[in-house]
Amino acid sequence: MADSELERLKSSTLLAQTGLLVAASDAAGRIAFLSPGMQELFELPFEPVPEDEITARFRLFTHDGSAPLPTDDVPLVRAGRGEIVRDALIASRTSSGRLLYLRCNASPLTAPDGTPNGAIVLVQDVTGERSALERQSELRGQLLETINHHLRTPVTNLLGYAEILDDQRAGVPPEAERALDAVLRAAGTLGTLLETISALLDLDRHTQLTRTCDDLARLVQQVASAYHPLFDENRVELRVETPAALPVVLDVAEVRRAVSELLKNAACYAPAGSVVLLRAHREDPAVAEVCVSDNGPGIAEDERDRVIEPFERGSHPRQDVTGRGLGLAIAHTIALAHGGALQLSTNRPHGLCATLRFPVH
């Protein structure tokens, strides 16, 4: 970067007084500026640092702190090579061994003639945020364990004994019959409620991915095969369109779950005698898509942001549909975790098209 730009950064009152965490590199990749806040965070005075020494000098690690951060993955280095870096998570160890979690946004700098002229990175210390999330996850796990081990067993026993009495209904007086019906309904409601709470608490699990190379076309075909009986039972035809192969890098189990949720949703709302189309394709070279289209009541445009939240449904006329309202929320969570999205649109002339979009790599 030009000397005049460096001087402006160094003399910036904003940087000095607000503690902004900013670093900049020059055209050669050397760190040429370190804000006072960065010097304090890393416990280092400013001095020019060559690109290949940044990881060691600043004690940088991968986002989970398990391994030193490769030079090519350093956000400032990536930006210096022309990449715009958004919300990259890395870690750093202090001199005392404490692990810091950092969110980085970086951008290349160019000279007036358009030639590369270094890069700048803005760093946010999210260690406290990370600790809070870990604590929330721990509490969520404890609550889930309480539900599974201390509530589910008595509810299961209650329902089991009620069903035994139900099998002997012939000899039960009318008043006791009505009481037995009430017990069965209440036990069933409690069981559904426990399942719903467990699913909601477990929603965060879908963001913990194990990515592998796989064939999305084959995965989609496998999921469709498993759901053909459900569609046959509802008298709805399920059609599948995929290319011969669609290589991707993703979490197979989670993507299978996301596609399954979309199929279950379509099976619920598609009218008998209609067709549901499950399609996998790639129009953008960098993005793979899985689309489920039905001819049901659809979802109004002003409701689409709401229905991807837990327990929400559209204002459809079907009143016989059961479920917890978590299917679209789960699919949405899985898509976001992969860096993708769940998009809802109208399937002309009527119905819903739910599209999962995943980065190919």
Secondary structure, 3 states (H helix, E strand, C coil): CCHHHHHHHHCCHHHHHHCCEEEEECCCCCEEEECHHHHHHHCCCCCCECHHHHHHHCCEECCCCCCECCHHHCHHHHHHCCCCEEEEEEEEECCCCCEEEEEEEEEEEECCCCCEEEEEEEEEECHHHHHHHHHHHHHHHHHHHHHHHHHHHHHHHHHHHHHHHHHCHHHCCHHHHHHHHHHHHHHHHHHHHHHHHHHHHHHHHHHCCCCEEEEHHHHHHHHHHHHHHHHHHCCCEEEEECCCCCEEEECHHHHHHHHHHHHHHHHHHCCCCCEEEEEEECCCCCEEEEEEECCCCCCCHHHHHHHCCCCCCCCCCCCCCCCCCCHHHHHHHHHHHCCCEEEEEECCCCCEEEEEEEECC
